[in-house]
Amino acid sequence: MAVVKASSSDIDLLARLLRAEAEGEGEQGIRTIPQMVYHPHAFEATTKGYFYQRAERPKDA
């Protein structure tokens, strides 16, 4: 799995997406990124093996 370069505005965009997804959870109180990512039925990718592959570091890093 490749490492994706991200600017601070990219990270802000992802944070906004996660917050918007979590807002409808009400009493369950999703408060952290891991709670959101691994919440049942939130993201299908977490049920697939490729989600758990280690990230490859760029060769120039």
C-alpha distance matrix in Angstrom:
0.0 3.8 6.7 9.2 12.7 15.2 18.9 21.3 22.3 18.8 18.6 22.2 21.3 18.7 21.3 24.0 22.0 21.6 25.3 26.4 24.7 26.2 29.7 30.8 30.3 33.8 35.1 31.7 31.1 27.3 27.3 23.9 20.3 19.3 22.4 21.4 17.8 19.1 22.4 23.3 22.7 21.1 17.7 17.2 13.4 14.4 16.2 13.3 11.6 8.0 8.8 9.4 6.5 6.5 4.9 5.7 9.0 10.6 13.3 16.1 15.4
3.8 0.0 3.8 6.2 9.4 12.4 16.0 18.7 19.9 16.5 16.8 20.5 19.8 17.7 20.5 23.1 21.6 21.5 25.1 26.3 25.1 26.8 30.0 31.5 31.3 34.6 36.1 33.0 31.9 28.1 27.7 24.3 20.7 20.4 23.7 22.3 19.0 20.9 24.1 25.4 24.7 22.7 19.3 19.3 15.7 16.9 19.1 16.5 15.1 11.5 11.7 12.5 9.9 8.9 5.7 5.3 7.1 7.8 11.0 13.2 12.7
6.7 3.8 0.0 3.8 6.5 9.3 12.9 15.4 17.0 13.9 13.8 17.6 17.5 15.5 18.0 20.8 19.9 19.8 23.0 24.6 23.8 25.3 28.3 30.2 30.1 33.1 34.7 31.6 30.2 26.4 25.6 22.1 18.6 18.8 22.2 21.0 18.0 20.3 23.5 25.3 24.8 22.4 19.4 20.1 16.6 17.4 20.2 18.2 17.0 13.7 12.8 13.4 11.4 9.6 5.9 6.1 6.3 7.1 10.9 12.1 10.9
9.2 6.2 3.8 0.0 3.8 6.2 9.9 12.7 13.7 10.5 11.2 14.8 14.3 12.9 15.7 18.2 17.3 17.8 21.0 22.3 21.9 23.6 26.5 28.4 28.7 31.7 33.6 30.9 29.3 25.6 24.7 21.5 18.0 18.8 22.0 20.2 17.6 20.4 23.1 25.1 24.2 21.4 18.6 19.7 16.6 17.8 20.8 19.1 18.7 15.2 14.0 15.4 14.0 12.8 9.3 9.9 9.7 9.6 13.4 13.9 13.0
12.7 9.4 6.5 3.8 0.0 3.8 6.9 10.2 11.5 9.1 10.1 13.6 13.7 13.1 15.6 18.1 17.9 18.7 21.4 22.9 23.1 24.8 27.2 29.6 30.1 32.8 34.8 32.3 30.3 26.7 25.4 22.4 19.1 20.5 23.7 21.9 19.7 22.8 25.4 27.6 26.9 23.8 21.3 22.8 19.9 21.0 24.2 22.7 22.3 19.0 17.5 18.8 17.4 15.8 12.1 12.3 11.0 10.1 13.6 13.2 12.1
15.2 12.4 9.3 6.2 3.8 0.0 3.8 6.6 7.9 5.6 6.6 9.9 10.3 10.1 12.4 14.7 15.1 16.0 18.4 19.9 20.6 22.1 24.3 26.9 27.5 30.1 32.2 29.9 27.8 24.3 22.9 20.1 17.0 19.0 21.9 19.9 18.3 21.7 23.9 26.4 25.7 22.3 20.3 22.3 19.9 20.9 24.3 23.4 23.5 20.3 18.3 19.8 19.1 17.7 14.3 15.2 14.0 13.7 17.2 16.5 15.0
18.9 16.0 12.9 9.9 6.9 3.8 0.0 3.8 5.3 5.1 6.4 8.7 9.9 10.9 12.5 14.4 15.6 16.9 18.5 20.1 21.4 22.8 24.5 27.4 28.3 30.5 32.8 30.9 28.4 25.1 23.4 21.0 18.3 20.8 23.5 21.5 20.5 24.0 25.9 28.7 27.9 24.4 22.7 25.1 22.9 23.9 27.4 26.8 27.0 24.0 21.8 23.3 22.8 21.2 17.9 18.7 17.1 16.5 19.7 18.3 16.9
21.3 18.7 15.4 12.7 10.2 6.6 3.8 0.0 3.8 5.4 5.1 6.1 8.6 10.0 10.4 12.3 14.3 15.3 16.4 18.3 20.0 21.0 22.3 25.5 26.4 28.2 30.4 28.8 26.0 23.0 20.9 18.8 16.6 19.6 22.0 20.1 19.8 23.4 24.9 28.0 27.5 23.8 22.8 25.6 23.7 24.3 28.0 27.8 28.3 25.6 22.9 24.3 24.3 22.8 19.8 21.0 19.5 19.4 22.6 21.2 19.3
22.3 19.9 17.0 13.7 11.5 7.9 5.3 3.8 0.0 3.8 5.4 4.9 6.1 8.7 9.7 10.4 12.4 14.3 15.2 16.4 18.4 19.9 20.9 23.9 25.3 27.2 29.8 28.4 25.7 22.9 21.2 19.6 17.3 20.5 22.4 20.0 19.8 23.6 24.7 27.5 26.7 22.9 21.9 24.8 23.3 24.3 27.9 27.8 28.7 26.0 23.4 25.3 25.5 24.5 21.5 22.9 21.8 21.5 24.9 23.6 22.1
18.8 16.5 13.9 10.5 9.1 5.6 5.1 5.4 3.8 0.0 3.8 5.4 5.1 6.4 8.7 9.9 10.8 12.6 14.4 15.5 16.8 18.6 20.2 22.8 24.1 26.4 28.9 27.1 24.8 21.7 20.4 18.4 15.6 18.4 20.5 17.9 17.2 20.9 22.3 24.9 23.8 20.2 18.8 21.4 19.8 20.9 24.5 24.2 25.1 22.3 19.8 21.9 22.1 21.3 18.4 19.9 19.2 19.1 22.7 22.0 20.5
18.6 16.8 13.8 11.2 10.1 6.6 6.4 5.1 5.4 3.8 0.0 3.8 5.3 5.1 6.1 8.6 9.8 10.6 12.3 14.2 15.4 16.5 18.3 21.2 22.0 24.1 26.3 24.4 22.0 18.7 17.2 14.9 12.3 15.2 17.5 15.3 14.8 18.5 20.0 22.9 22.4 18.7 17.7 20.6 19.0 19.5 23.2 23.3 24.1 21.7 18.8 20.4 20.9 20.0 17.4 19.4 18.8 19.4 23.0 22.4 20.3
22.2 20.5 17.6 14.8 13.6 9.9 8.7 6.1 4.9 5.4 3.8 0.0 3.8 5.5 5.0 6.2 8.6 9.9 10.5 12.2 14.3 15.3 16.3 19.5 20.7 22.4 24.9 23.5 20.8 18.0 16.4 15.0 13.0 16.4 18.0 15.6 16.0 19.7 20.5 23.5 23.0 19.1 18.8 22.0 20.9 21.4 25.1 25.6 26.8 24.6 21.5 23.3 24.2 23.5 21.1 23.2 22.6 23.1 26.7 25.9 23.9
21.3 19.8 17.5 14.3 13.7 10.3 9.9 8.6 6.1 5.1 5.3 3.8 0.0 3.8 5.4 5.1 6.3 8.8 10.0 10.6 12.5 14.4 15.5 18.2 19.8 21.9 24.7 23.3 21.1 18.2 17.3 16.1 13.7 16.9 18.1 15.1 15.2 19.0 19.6 22.2 21.0 17.3 16.7 19.8 19.0 20.0 23.5 23.9 25.5 23.2 20.4 22.7 23.7 23.4 21.1 23.2 23.1 23.5 27.1 26.7 25.1
18.7 17.7 15.5 12.9 13.1 10.1 10.9 10.0 8.7 6.4 5.1 5.5 3.8 0.0 3.8 5.4 5.0 6.2 8.6 9.8 10.6 12.3 14.3 16.8 17.8 20.3 22.8 20.9 18.9 15.7 15.0 13.3 10.4 13.3 14.8 11.9 11.6 15.4 16.2 18.9 17.9 14.2 13.4 16.6 15.6 16.4 19.9 20.4 22.0 19.9 16.9 19.1 20.3 20.3 18.3 20.9 21.1 22.0 25.8 25.8 23.9
21.3 20.5 18.0 15.7 15.6 12.4 12.5 10.4 9.7 8.7 6.1 5.0 5.4 3.8 0.0 3.8 5.4 5.1 6.1 8.6 9.9 10.5 12.2 15.2 16.0 18.0 20.4 18.7 16.2 13.2 12.0 10.7 8.6 12.1 13.2 10.7 11.5 15.1 15.6 18.7 18.4 14.6 14.7 18.2 17.6 17.6 21.2 22.3 23.8 22.2 18.8 20.6 22.2 21.9 20.2 23.0 23.0 24.3 28.0 27.8 25.5
24.0 23.1 20.8 18.2 18.1 14.7 14.4 12.3 10.4 9.9 8.6 6.2 5.1 5.4 3.8 0.0 3.8 5.5 5.1 6.1 8.6 9.9 10.5 13.5 15.1 16.9 19.8 18.7 16.4 13.9 13.3 12.9 11.4 14.8 15.1 12.1 13.4 17.0 16.7 19.5 18.7 14.9 15.5 19.0 19.0 19.4 22.8 24.0 26.0 24.4 21.1 23.3 25.0 25.1 23.4 26.1 26.2 27.2 31.0 30.7 28.7
22.0 21.6 19.9 17.3 17.9 15.1 15.6 14.3 12.4 10.8 9.8 8.6 6.3 5.0 5.4 3.8 0.0 3.8 5.5 5.1 6.2 8.6 10.1 12.2 13.8 16.4 19.3 17.8 16.2 13.5 13.7 13.1 11.0 13.8 14.0 10.5 11.2 14.7 14.4 16.7 15.4 11.7 12.0 15.4 15.7 16.5 19.6 20.8 23.1 21.6 18.5 21.1 22.9 23.5 22.0 24.9 25.6 26.6 30.4 30.7 28.8
21.6 21.5 19.8 17.8 18.7 16.0 16.9 15.3 14.3 12.6 10.6 9.9 8.8 6.2 5.1 5.5 3.8 0.0 3.8 5.4 5.1 6.1 8.6 11.0 11.6 14.2 16.7 14.8 13.1 10.0 10.3 9.5 7.5 10.3 10.2 6.9 8.2 11.6 11.3 14.1 13.6 9.8 10.6 14.4 14.6 14.5 17.8 19.5 21.6 20.5 17.1 19.2 21.5 22.0 21.0 24.2 25.0 26.6 30.4 30.8 28.6
25.3 25.1 23.0 21.0 21.4 18.4 18.5 16.4 15.2 14.4 12.3 10.5 10.0 8.6 6.1 5.1 5.5 3.8 0.0 3.8 5.4 5.1 6.1 9.3 10.3 12.1 14.8 13.6 11.4 9.1 9.0 9.6 9.0 12.2 11.3 8.5 11.0 14.0 12.9 15.9 15.6 12.1 13.8 17.5 18.1 17.8 20.9 22.9 25.1 24.2 20.7 22.7 25.0 25.4 24.4 27.6 28.1 29.7 33.5 33.6 31.2
26.4 26.3 24.6 22.3 22.9 19.9 20.1 18.3 16.4 15.5 14.2 12.2 10.6 9.8 8.6 6.1 5.1 5.4 3.8 0.0 3.8 5.5 5.3 7.6 9.9 11.9 15.2 14.5 13.0 11.2 12.1 13.0 12.1 14.9 13.7 10.4 12.6 15.4 13.8 16.0 15.0 11.7 13.5 17.0 18.2 18.5 21.2 23.2 25.8 24.9 21.7 24.1 26.5 27.3 26.3 29.3 30.1 31.5 35.3 35.5 33.5
24.7 25.1 23.8 21.9 23.1 20.6 21.4 20.0 18.4 16.8 15.4 14.3 12.5 10.6 9.9 8.6 6.2 5.1 5.4 3.8 0.0 3.8 5.7 6.6 8.0 11.0 14.0 12.6 11.9 9.7 11.6 12.1 11.0 12.9 11.4 7.9 9.9 12.2 10.4 12.3 11.2 7.9 10.1 13.6 15.2 15.2 17.7 20.0 22.8 22.3 19.1 21.5 24.1 25.3 24.7 28.0 29.3 30.9 34.6 35.3 33.2
26.2 26.8 25.3 23.6 24.8 22.1 22.8 21.0 19.9 18.6 16.5 15.3 14.4 12.3 10.5 9.9 8.6 6.1 5.1 5.5 3.8 0.0 3.8 5.5 5.5 8.2 10.8 9.3 8.1 6.1 8.2 9.6 9.6 11.4 9.2 6.5 9.7 11.5 9.3 11.8 11.9 9.0 11.8 15.4 16.8 16.0 18.6 21.2 23.8 23.6 20.2 22.0 25.0 25.9 25.6 29.1 30.2 32.1 35.9 36.5 34.1
29.7 30.0 28.3 26.5 27.2 24.3 24.5 22.3 20.9 20.2 18.3 16.3 15.5 14.3 12.2 10.5 10.1 8.6 6.1 5.3 5.7 3.8 0.0 3.8 5.5 6.6 10.0 10.0 8.6 8.1 9.9 12.1 12.7 14.9 12.5 10.2 13.5 15.2 12.7 14.9 14.8 12.2 15.1 18.6 20.3 19.7 22.1 24.8 27.5 27.3 23.9 25.8 28.7 29.6 29.1 32.5 33.4 35.2 38.9 39.3 36.9
30.8 31.5 30.2 28.4 29.6 26.9 27.4 25.5 23.9 22.8 21.2 19.5 18.2 16.8 15.2 13.5 12.2 11.0 9.3 7.6 6.6 5.5 3.8 0.0 3.8 5.6 9.1 9.3 9.4 9.5 12.3 14.5 15.0 16.5 13.6 11.4 14.4 15.4 12.3 13.6 13.1 11.3 14.7 17.7 20.1 19.6 21.4 24.3 27.3 27.5 24.3 26.4 29.5 30.8 30.6 34.1 35.4 37.2 41.0 41.6 39.3
30.3 31.3 30.1 28.7 30.1 27.5 28.3 26.4 25.3 24.1 22.0 20.7 19.8 17.8 16.0 15.1 13.8 11.6 10.3 9.9 8.0 5.5 5.5 3.8 0.0 3.8 6.3 5.6 6.4 6.9 10.2 12.6 13.6 14.5 11.1 9.7 13.0 13.3 9.9 11.4 12.0 10.6 14.2 17.2 19.5 18.3 20.0 23.2 26.0 26.6 23.3 24.9 28.3 29.6 29.8 33.4 34.8 37.0 40.7 41.5 39.0
33.8 34.6 33.1 31.7 32.8 30.1 30.5 28.2 27.2 26.4 24.1 22.4 21.9 20.3 18.0 16.9 16.4 14.2 12.1 11.9 11.0 8.2 6.6 5.6 3.8 0.0 3.8 5.5 6.0 8.2 10.9 14.1 15.8 16.9 13.5 12.7 16.2 16.5 13.2 14.7 15.6 14.4 18.0 21.0 23.2 21.9 23.6 26.9 29.6 30.2 26.8 28.3 31.6 32.8 32.9 36.6 37.7 39.9 43.6 44.2 41.6
35.1 36.1 34.7 33.6 34.8 32.2 32.8 30.4 29.8 28.9 26.3 24.9 24.7 22.8 20.4 19.8 19.3 16.7 14.8 15.2 14.0 10.8 10.0 9.1 6.3 3.8 0.0 3.8 5.2 8.6 11.1 14.4 16.7 17.2 13.5 13.8 17.3 16.9 13.6 15.0 16.7 16.0 19.7 22.4 24.6 22.7 24.2 27.7 30.2 31.2 27.8 28.8 32.3 33.4 33.9 37.6 38.8 41.3 44.9 45.6 42.8
31.7 33.0 31.6 30.9 32.3 29.9 30.9 28.8 28.4 27.1 24.4 23.5 23.3 20.9 18.7 18.7 17.8 14.8 13.6 14.5 12.6 9.3 10.0 9.3 5.6 5.5 3.8 0.0 3.8 6.0 9.1 11.8 13.9 13.8 10.0 10.7 14.0 13.2 10.1 11.8 13.9 13.2 16.8 19.5 21.4 19.3 20.8 24.3 26.6 27.7 24.3 25.1 28.7 29.8 30.5 34.3 35.6 38.2 41.8 42.7 39.9
31.1 31.9 30.2 29.3 30.3 27.8 28.4 26.0 25.7 24.8 22.0 20.8 21.1 18.9 16.2 16.4 16.2 13.1 11.4 13.0 11.9 8.1 8.6 9.4 6.4 6.0 5.2 3.8 0.0 3.8 5.9 9.2 11.9 12.6 9.2 9.8 13.5 13.6 11.1 13.7 15.7 14.1 17.3 20.5 21.9 19.9 22.0 25.2 27.3 28.0 24.4 25.1 28.5 29.2 29.5 33.2 34.2 36.7 40.2 40.8 37.9
27.3 28.1 26.4 25.6 26.7 24.3 25.1 23.0 22.9 21.7 18.7 18.0 18.2 15.7 13.2 13.9 13.5 10.0 9.1 11.2 9.7 6.1 8.1 9.5 6.9 8.2 8.6 6.0 3.8 0.0 3.8 6.1 8.2 9.0 5.8 6.2 9.9 10.4 8.5 11.7 13.6 11.5 14.3 17.6 18.7 16.7 19.1 22.1 24.1 24.5 20.8 21.7 24.9 25.5 25.8 29.4 30.4 32.9 36.5 37.1 34.3
27.3 27.7 25.6 24.7 25.4 22.9 23.4 20.9 21.2 20.4 17.2 16.4 17.3 15.0 12.0 13.3 13.7 10.3 9.0 12.1 11.6 8.2 9.9 12.3 10.2 10.9 11.1 9.1 5.9 3.8 0.0 3.8 7.0 8.7 6.8 7.7 11.0 12.1 11.2 14.8 16.7 14.2 16.4 19.9 20.3 18.3 21.1 23.8 25.3 25.4 21.6 22.2 25.1 25.2 25.2 28.7 29.2 31.7 35.2 35.5 32.5
23.9 24.3 22.1 21.5 22.4 20.1 21.0 18.8 19.6 18.4 14.9 15.0 16.1 13.3 10.7 12.9 13.1 9.5 9.6 13.0 12.1 9.6 12.1 14.5 12.6 14.1 14.4 11.8 9.2 6.1 3.8 0.0 3.8 5.5 5.2 6.4 8.8 10.3 10.6 14.4 16.3 13.6 15.0 18.4 18.2 16.0 19.2 21.4 22.6 22.5 18.7 19.0 21.7 21.6 21.5 25.0 25.6 28.1 31.6 32.0 28.9
20.3 20.7 18.6 18.0 19.1 17.0 18.3 16.6 17.3 15.6 12.3 13.0 13.7 10.4 8.6 11.4 11.0 7.5 9.0 12.1 11.0 9.6 12.7 15.0 13.6 15.8 16.7 13.9 11.9 8.2 7.0 3.8 0.0 3.8 5.4 5.1 6.1 8.6 9.8 13.5 14.8 11.7 12.4 15.7 15.1 13.2 16.7 18.6 19.7 19.2 15.4 16.0 18.6 18.5 18.2 21.7 22.4 24.9 28.4 29.0 26.1
19.3 20.4 18.8 18.8 20.5 19.0 20.8 19.6 20.5 18.4 15.2 16.4 16.9 13.3 12.1 14.8 13.8 10.3 12.2 14.9 12.9 11.4 14.9 16.5 14.5 16.9 17.2 13.8 12.6 9.0 8.7 5.5 3.8 0.0 3.8 5.3 5.1 5.9 8.1 11.6 13.6 11.2 11.6 14.4 13.7 11.1 14.2 16.3 17.2 17.2 13.5 13.5 16.5 16.7 17.2 20.9 22.1 24.9 28.3 29.3 26.4
22.4 23.7 22.2 22.0 23.7 21.9 23.5 22.0 22.4 20.5 17.5 18.0 18.1 14.8 13.2 15.1 14.0 10.2 11.3 13.7 11.4 9.2 12.5 13.6 11.1 13.5 13.5 10.0 9.2 5.8 6.8 5.2 5.4 3.8 0.0 3.8 5.7 5.5 5.7 9.4 11.8 9.8 11.5 14.4 14.6 12.0 14.7 17.4 18.9 19.4 15.7 16.1 19.4 20.1 20.7 24.4 25.8 28.5 32.0 33.0 30.1
21.4 22.3 21.0 20.2 21.9 19.9 21.5 20.1 20.0 17.9 15.3 15.6 15.1 11.9 10.7 12.1 10.5 6.9 8.5 10.4 7.9 6.5 10.2 11.4 9.7 12.7 13.8 10.7 9.8 6.2 7.7 6.4 5.1 5.3 3.8 0.0 3.8 5.6 5.2 8.8 10.0 7.1 8.8 12.3 12.8 11.0 13.9 16.5 18.4 18.5 14.8 16.1 19.2 20.1 20.3 23.9 25.3 27.7 31.3 32.3 29.7
17.8 19.0 18.0 17.6 19.7 18.3 20.5 19.8 19.8 17.2 14.8 16.0 15.2 11.6 11.5 13.4 11.2 8.2 11.0 12.6 9.9 9.7 13.5 14.4 13.0 16.2 17.3 14.0 13.5 9.9 11.0 8.8 6.1 5.1 5.7 3.8 0.0 3.8 5.7 8.6 9.4 6.7 6.7 9.7 9.4 7.5 10.9 13.0 14.8 14.7 11.0 12.4 15.5 16.6 16.9 20.6 22.3 24.8 28.3 29.6 27.2
19.1 20.9 20.3 20.4 22.8 21.7 24.0 23.4 23.6 20.9 18.5 19.7 19.0 15.4 15.1 17.0 14.7 11.6 14.0 15.4 12.2 11.5 15.2 15.4 13.3 16.5 16.9 13.2 13.6 10.4 12.1 10.3 8.6 5.9 5.5 5.6 3.8 0.0 3.8 6.2 8.2 7.0 7.5 9.6 9.7 6.7 9.1 12.0 13.8 14.6 11.2 12.0 15.5 17.1 18.2 22.0 24.0 26.8 30.2 31.7 29.3
22.4 24.1 23.5 23.1 25.4 23.9 25.9 24.9 24.7 22.3 20.0 20.5 19.6 16.2 15.6 16.7 14.4 11.3 12.9 13.8 10.4 9.3 12.7 12.3 9.9 13.2 13.6 10.1 11.1 8.5 11.2 10.6 9.8 8.1 5.7 5.2 5.7 3.8 0.0 3.8 6.3 5.4 7.8 10.1 11.6 9.2 10.9 14.2 16.6 17.6 14.4 15.5 19.1 20.8 21.8 25.5 27.5 30.1 33.6 35.1 32.6
23.3 25.4 25.3 25.1 27.6 26.4 28.7 28.0 27.5 24.9 22.9 23.5 22.2 18.9 18.7 19.5 16.7 14.1 15.9 16.0 12.3 11.8 14.9 13.6 11.4 14.7 15.0 11.8 13.7 11.7 14.8 14.4 13.5 11.6 9.4 8.8 8.6 6.2 3.8 0.0 3.8 5.6 7.7 8.8 11.1 9.1 9.4 13.1 15.9 17.5 14.8 16.1 19.8 22.0 23.3 27.0 29.3 32.0 35.3 37.1 34.9
22.7 24.7 24.8 24.2 26.9 25.7 27.9 27.5 26.7 23.8 22.4 23.0 21.0 17.9 18.4 18.7 15.4 13.6 15.6 15.0 11.2 11.9 14.8 13.1 12.0 15.6 16.7 13.9 15.7 13.6 16.7 16.3 14.8 13.6 11.8 10.0 9.4 8.2 6.3 3.8 0.0 3.8 5.7 6.4 9.6 8.9 9.1 12.3 15.7 16.9 14.5 16.7 20.0 22.5 23.4 26.9 29.4 31.7 35.1 36.9 35.0
21.1 22.7 22.4 21.4 23.8 22.3 24.4 23.8 22.9 20.2 18.7 19.1 17.3 14.2 14.6 14.9 11.7 9.8 12.1 11.7 7.9 9.0 12.2 11.3 10.6 14.4 16.0 13.2 14.1 11.5 14.2 13.6 11.7 11.2 9.8 7.1 6.7 7.0 5.4 5.6 3.8 0.0 3.8 6.7 9.0 8.6 10.2 13.0 16.1 16.5 13.7 16.0 19.2 21.2 21.6 25.1 27.3 29.4 33.0 34.4 32.5
17.7 19.3 19.4 18.6 21.3 20.3 22.7 22.8 21.9 18.8 17.7 18.8 16.7 13.4 14.7 15.5 12.0 10.6 13.8 13.5 10.1 11.8 15.1 14.7 14.2 18.0 19.7 16.8 17.3 14.3 16.4 15.0 12.4 11.6 11.5 8.8 6.7 7.5 7.8 7.7 5.7 3.8 0.0 3.8 5.4 6.0 8.0 10.0 13.1 13.0 10.4 13.2 16.0 18.3 18.6 22.0 24.3 26.3 29.8 31.5 29.8
17.2 19.3 20.1 19.7 22.8 22.3 25.1 25.6 24.8 21.4 20.6 22.0 19.8 16.6 18.2 19.0 15.4 14.4 17.5 17.0 13.6 15.4 18.6 17.7 17.2 21.0 22.4 19.5 20.5 17.6 19.9 18.4 15.7 14.4 14.4 12.3 9.7 9.6 10.1 8.8 6.4 6.7 3.8 0.0 3.8 5.4 5.7 7.3 10.9 11.3 9.6 12.6 15.3 18.2 18.9 22.0 24.8 26.8 30.1 32.1 30.7
13.4 15.7 16.6 16.6 19.9 19.9 22.9 23.7 23.3 19.8 19.0 20.9 19.0 15.6 17.6 19.0 15.7 14.6 18.1 18.2 15.2 16.8 20.3 20.1 19.5 23.2 24.6 21.4 21.9 18.7 20.3 18.2 15.1 13.7 14.6 12.8 9.4 9.7 11.6 11.1 9.6 9.0 5.4 3.8 0.0 3.8 5.3 5.3 8.2 7.8 6.0 9.3 11.6 14.5 15.1 18.2 21.1 23.1 26.4 28.5 27.1
14.4 16.9 17.4 17.8 21.0 20.9 23.9 24.3 24.3 20.9 19.5 21.4 20.0 16.4 17.6 19.4 16.5 14.5 17.8 18.5 15.2 16.0 19.7 19.6 18.3 21.9 22.7 19.3 19.9 16.7 18.3 16.0 13.2 11.1 12.0 11.0 7.5 6.7 9.2 9.1 8.9 8.6 6.0 5.4 3.8 0.0 3.8 5.5 7.8 8.5 5.8 7.8 11.1 13.7 15.0 18.5 21.2 23.8 27.0 29.1 27.3
16.2 19.1 20.2 20.8 24.2 24.3 27.4 28.0 27.9 24.5 23.2 25.1 23.5 19.9 21.2 22.8 19.6 17.8 20.9 21.2 17.7 18.6 22.1 21.4 20.0 23.6 24.2 20.8 22.0 19.1 21.1 19.2 16.7 14.2 14.7 13.9 10.9 9.1 10.9 9.4 9.1 10.2 8.0 5.7 5.3 3.8 0.0 3.8 6.8 8.9 7.6 9.2 12.3 15.5 17.3 20.5 23.6 26.2 29.2 31.6 30.0
13.3 16.5 18.2 19.1 22.7 23.4 26.8 27.8 27.8 24.2 23.3 25.6 23.9 20.4 22.3 24.0 20.8 19.5 22.9 23.2 20.0 21.2 24.8 24.3 23.2 26.9 27.7 24.3 25.2 22.1 23.8 21.4 18.6 16.3 17.4 16.5 13.0 12.0 14.2 13.1 12.3 13.0 10.0 7.3 5.3 5.5 3.8 0.0 3.8 5.6 5.8 7.7 9.9 13.5 15.2 18.1 21.4 23.8 26.6 29.2 27.9
11.6 15.1 17.0 18.7 22.3 23.5 27.0 28.3 28.7 25.1 24.1 26.8 25.5 22.0 23.8 26.0 23.1 21.6 25.1 25.8 22.8 23.8 27.5 27.3 26.0 29.6 30.2 26.6 27.3 24.1 25.3 22.6 19.7 17.2 18.9 18.4 14.8 13.8 16.6 15.9 15.7 16.1 13.1 10.9 8.2 7.8 6.8 3.8 0.0 3.8 5.4 5.6 7.1 10.8 13.2 15.7 19.3 21.8 24.3 27.2 25.9
8.0 11.5 13.7 15.2 19.0 20.3 24.0 25.6 26.0 22.3 21.7 24.6 23.2 19.9 22.2 24.4 21.6 20.5 24.2 24.9 22.3 23.6 27.3 27.5 26.6 30.2 31.2 27.7 28.0 24.5 25.4 22.5 19.2 17.2 19.4 18.5 14.7 14.6 17.6 17.5 16.9 16.5 13.0 11.3 7.8 8.5 8.9 5.6 3.8 0.0 3.8 5.3 5.3 8.9 10.4 12.8 16.3 18.5 21.1 24.0 22.9
8.8 11.7 12.8 14.0 17.5 18.3 21.8 22.9 23.4 19.8 18.8 21.5 20.4 16.9 18.8 21.1 18.5 17.1 20.7 21.7 19.1 20.2 23.9 24.3 23.3 26.8 27.8 24.3 24.4 20.8 21.6 18.7 15.4 13.5 15.7 14.8 11.0 11.2 14.4 14.8 14.5 13.7 10.4 9.6 6.0 5.8 7.6 5.8 5.4 3.8 0.0 3.8 5.7 8.6 9.8 13.0 16.0 18.6 21.6 24.0 22.4
9.4 12.5 13.4 15.4 18.8 19.8 23.3 24.3 25.3 21.9 20.4 23.3 22.7 19.1 20.6 23.3 21.1 19.2 22.7 24.1 21.5 22.0 25.8 26.4 24.9 28.3 28.8 25.1 25.1 21.7 22.2 19.0 16.0 13.5 16.1 16.1 12.4 12.0 15.5 16.1 16.7 16.0 13.2 12.6 9.3 7.8 9.2 7.7 5.6 5.3 3.8 0.0 3.8 6.5 8.9 12.2 15.3 18.3 21.0 23.5 21.7
6.5 9.9 11.4 14.0 17.4 19.1 22.8 24.3 25.5 22.1 20.9 24.2 23.7 20.3 22.2 25.0 22.9 21.5 25.0 26.5 24.1 25.0 28.7 29.5 28.3 31.6 32.3 28.7 28.5 24.9 25.1 21.7 18.6 16.5 19.4 19.2 15.5 15.5 19.1 19.8 20.0 19.2 16.0 15.3 11.6 11.1 12.3 9.9 7.1 5.3 5.7 3.8 0.0 3.8 6.4 9.0 12.4 15.3 17.7 20.6 19.0
6.5 8.9 9.6 12.8 15.8 17.7 21.2 22.8 24.5 21.3 20.0 23.5 23.4 20.3 21.9 25.1 23.5 22.0 25.4 27.3 25.3 25.9 29.6 30.8 29.6 32.8 33.4 29.8 29.2 25.5 25.2 21.6 18.5 16.7 20.1 20.1 16.6 17.1 20.8 22.0 22.5 21.2 18.3 18.2 14.5 13.7 15.5 13.5 10.8 8.9 8.6 6.5 3.8 0.0 3.8 6.4 9.3 12.7 15.0 17.6 15.8
4.9 5.7 5.9 9.3 12.1 14.3 17.9 19.8 21.5 18.4 17.4 21.1 21.1 18.3 20.2 23.4 22.0 21.0 24.4 26.3 24.7 25.6 29.1 30.6 29.8 32.9 33.9 30.5 29.5 25.8 25.2 21.5 18.2 17.2 20.7 20.3 16.9 18.2 21.8 23.3 23.4 21.6 18.6 18.9 15.1 15.0 17.3 15.2 13.2 10.4 9.8 8.9 6.4 3.8 0.0 3.8 6.4 9.5 12.3 14.6 12.9
5.7 5.3 6.1 9.9 12.3 15.2 18.7 21.0 22.9 19.9 19.4 23.2 23.2 20.9 23.0 26.1 24.9 24.2 27.6 29.3 28.0 29.1 32.5 34.1 33.4 36.6 37.6 34.3 33.2 29.4 28.7 25.0 21.7 20.9 24.4 23.9 20.6 22.0 25.5 27.0 26.9 25.1 22.0 22.0 18.2 18.5 20.5 18.1 15.7 12.8 13.0 12.2 9.0 6.4 3.8 0.0 3.8 6.5 8.8 11.6 10.5
9.0 7.1 6.3 9.7 11.0 14.0 17.1 19.5 21.8 19.2 18.8 22.6 23.1 21.1 23.0 26.2 25.6 25.0 28.1 30.1 29.3 30.2 33.4 35.4 34.8 37.7 38.8 35.6 34.2 30.4 29.2 25.6 22.4 22.1 25.8 25.3 22.3 24.0 27.5 29.3 29.4 27.3 24.3 24.8 21.1 21.2 23.6 21.4 19.3 16.3 16.0 15.3 12.4 9.3 6.4 3.8 0.0 3.8 6.3 8.4 6.7
10.6 7.8 7.1 9.6 10.1 13.7 16.5 19.4 21.5 19.1 19.4 23.1 23.5 22.0 24.3 27.2 26.6 26.6 29.7 31.5 30.9 32.1 35.2 37.2 37.0 39.9 41.3 38.2 36.7 32.9 31.7 28.1 24.9 24.9 28.5 27.7 24.8 26.8 30.1 32.0 31.7 29.4 26.3 26.8 23.1 23.8 26.2 23.8 21.8 18.5 18.6 18.3 15.3 12.7 9.5 6.5 3.8 0.0 3.8 5.5 5.4
13.3 11.0 10.9 13.4 13.6 17.2 19.7 22.6 24.9 22.7 23.0 26.7 27.1 25.8 28.0 31.0 30.4 30.4 33.5 35.3 34.6 35.9 38.9 41.0 40.7 43.6 44.9 41.8 40.2 36.5 35.2 31.6 28.4 28.3 32.0 31.3 28.3 30.2 33.6 35.3 35.1 33.0 29.8 30.1 26.4 27.0 29.2 26.6 24.3 21.1 21.6 21.0 17.7 15.0 12.3 8.8 6.3 3.8 0.0 3.8 5.5
16.1 13.2 12.1 13.9 13.2 16.5 18.3 21.2 23.6 22.0 22.4 25.9 26.7 25.8 27.8 30.7 30.7 30.8 33.6 35.5 35.3 36.5 39.3 41.6 41.5 44.2 45.6 42.7 40.8 37.1 35.5 32.0 29.0 29.3 33.0 32.3 29.6 31.7 35.1 37.1 36.9 34.4 31.5 32.1 28.5 29.1 31.6 29.2 27.2 24.0 24.0 23.5 20.6 17.6 14.6 11.6 8.4 5.5 3.8 0.0 3.8
15.4 12.7 10.9 13.0 12.1 15.0 16.9 19.3 22.1 20.5 20.3 23.9 25.1 23.9 25.5 28.7 28.8 28.6 31.2 33.5 33.2 34.1 36.9 39.3 39.0 41.6 42.8 39.9 37.9 34.3 32.5 28.9 26.1 26.4 30.1 29.7 27.2 29.3 32.6 34.9 35.0 32.5 29.8 30.7 27.1 27.3 30.0 27.9 25.9 22.9 22.4 21.7 19.0 15.8 12.9 10.5 6.7 5.4 5.5 3.8 0.0
